[in-house]
Amino acid sequence: MKNIVSKTYLTLFFFFATFITFAQDPGTGSTGDPLENPDTPAAPISDYVWVLALLGIVFVFMKLRAIQNKKVNC
């Protein structure tokens, strides 16, 4: 029971923390859209997509190998 309550509290905490983190104040444009402001710099996420894909593939292979080793040992 204690484990379920702590997981629930932790889930609610992260939900509200991300909700507050992603909130934006209104922009200065006529419609209040923050994307209207041309001074907002673009995030260079596309520069690191290949790194994230490589890390994801390595992670999948490591997990598959661990599962396979567990099956062989049992």
C-alpha positions in Angstrom: 0.0 0.0 0.0 2.8 2.4 0.9 4.4 1.7 -2.5 1.2 2.6 -4.4 0.8 5.8 -2.5 4.4 6.9 -3.1 4.1 6.1 -6.8 0.9 8.1 -7.0 2.4 11.1 -5.2 5.5 10.9 -7.4 3.4 10.7 -10.6 1.3 13.7 -9.6 4.4 15.7 -8.7 6.0 15.1 -12.1 2.7 15.8 -13.9 2.3 19.2 -12.2 6.0 20.0 -12.5 5.9 19.5 -16.3 2.6 21.3 -16.6 4.2 24.4 -14.9 7.4 24.0 -16.9 5.8 24.0 -20.3 3.5 27.0 -19.5 4.3 30.1 -21.4 3.3 33.7 -20.8 1.5 35.4 -23.6 3.6 37.0 -26.3 3.7 40.7 -27.2 1.9 40.2 -30.5 -1.7 41.2 -31.3 -3.0 37.7 -30.8 -0.8 36.9 -27.8 0.9 34.1 -29.8 4.5 33.7 -28.5 5.5 32.3 -31.9 4.8 35.7 -33.6 7.9 37.2 -31.9 10.8 37.1 -34.4 13.3 37.5 -31.6 12.8 34.0 -30.3 15.8 31.9 -31.2 15.3 28.5 -32.8 16.3 25.4 -30.9 18.9 23.4 -32.8 17.4 20.0 -31.9 17.9 18.6 -35.4 21.7 18.8 -34.9 21.7 16.0 -32.3 19.0 13.7 -33.8 21.6 11.2 -35.1 23.3 11.0 -31.6 19.9 10.3 -30.0 19.1 7.6 -32.6 22.5 6.0 -32.1 22.1 6.0 -28.3 18.6 4.5 -28.7 19.8 1.7 -30.9 22.7 0.9 -28.5 20.2 0.8 -25.6 17.9 -1.6 -27.4 20.7 -4.0 -28.2 22.0 -3.9 -24.6 18.5 -4.6 -23.3 18.0 -7.5 -25.8 21.3 -9.0 -24.9 20.5 -8.8 -21.2 17.1 -10.5 -21.8 18.8 -13.2 -23.9 21.4 -13.8 -21.2 18.8 -14.1 -18.6 16.9 -16.7 -20.6 20.1 -18.7 -21.2 21.1 -18.7 -17.5 17.7 -19.8 -16.2 
